[in-house]
Each structure stands twice: as C-alpha cells, then as structure tokens.
Amino acid sequence: MAARHWTPEQRAQQSAKIRQWQPWTKSTGAKSPEGKAVSSRNAYKGGSRELLRGLSALLKDQRENLKRV
C-alpha cells in the first residue's frame, strides 16, 4: 500500500480535528502499577524466539557442511 501524501492544508485540517477529538483522553490502557506490569509482558513469547534462532543457526551450519562433502 502506498504512503499517503498530505498537502499542508490537509495536514492542518487533520491536526485541528485531532486536537478537537482528543483521542489521548479516551485511552483504555493500564492505569495501576499492577496492570502496567502485566501489560508490559504482552509481547513475551516464552523464550521460544531464542530457541528458534539457535535451531536455525544449527541447520544453516549443517547445510553448509553437507555442501562441502
């Protein structure tokens, strides 16, 4: 999808709309320290990424060794 090209007038109009709309006042994010601690771990995948990187490296080495034989 191509990036939108805003004219200066469109940018000013959108800026005014956003200032009137004030989406930051309607935020539904965590408010308490406990809730923030829980939400901070939302992207944690349980360490599987590191395991997959190691496995990928081992497979790459094995493929390279097979090419030499």
C-alpha positions as CSV (number, residue, x, y, z in Angstrom):
1,M,0.0,0.0,0.0
2,A,1.4,3.4,-1.0
3,A,2.0,6.0,1.7
4,R,-0.4,8.9,1.8
5,H,0.9,12.3,0.6
6,W,-0.6,15.0,2.7
7,T,-0.8,18.6,1.5
8,P,-0.1,21.3,4.0
9,E,-3.8,22.2,4.1
10,Q,-4.8,18.6,4.7
11,R,-2.2,18.2,7.4
12,A,-3.5,21.4,9.2
13,Q,-7.1,20.2,8.9
14,Q,-6.3,16.8,10.3
15,S,-4.3,18.3,13.1
16,A,-7.2,20.6,14.1
17,K,-9.6,17.6,14.0
18,I,-7.3,15.5,16.2
19,R,-6.9,18.4,18.7
20,Q,-10.7,18.7,18.9
21,W,-11.3,14.9,19.1
22,Q,-8.5,14.4,21.7
23,P,-8.1,10.6,21.4
24,W,-5.5,10.6,24.2
25,T,-8.3,11.3,26.7
26,K,-10.1,8.1,25.8
27,S,-7.1,5.8,26.3
28,T,-8.0,2.4,27.8
29,G,-4.5,1.3,28.8
30,A,-3.5,0.1,32.2
31,K,-3.7,2.6,35.0
32,S,-2.4,0.8,38.1
33,P,1.2,-0.2,38.6
34,E,0.0,-3.9,38.7
35,G,-1.9,-3.6,35.4
36,K,1.1,-1.9,33.8
37,A,3.4,-4.7,35.0
38,V,1.0,-7.3,33.4
39,S,0.6,-5.4,30.1
40,S,4.4,-4.9,29.8
41,R,4.7,-8.7,29.3
42,N,2.2,-8.9,26.5
43,A,4.8,-9.4,23.8
44,Y,6.8,-12.1,25.7
45,K,6.8,-15.3,23.8
46,G,8.2,-17.6,26.5
47,G,11.8,-17.6,25.2
48,S,10.9,-19.6,22.0
49,R,12.5,-17.0,19.7
50,E,16.0,-17.6,21.1
51,L,15.5,-21.3,20.8
52,L,14.4,-20.9,17.2
53,R,17.3,-18.7,16.4
54,G,19.7,-21.3,17.8
55,L,18.0,-24.1,15.8
56,S,18.1,-22.0,12.6
57,A,21.9,-21.5,13.1
58,L,22.5,-25.2,13.6
59,L,20.5,-26.1,10.5
60,K,22.4,-23.5,8.5
61,D,25.7,-24.9,9.7
62,Q,24.6,-28.4,8.8
63,R,23.5,-27.4,5.3
64,E,26.9,-25.7,4.7
65,N,28.7,-28.8,5.9
66,L,26.7,-31.0,3.6
67,K,27.6,-28.8,0.6
68,R,31.3,-29.3,1.3
69,V,31.0,-33.1,1.3
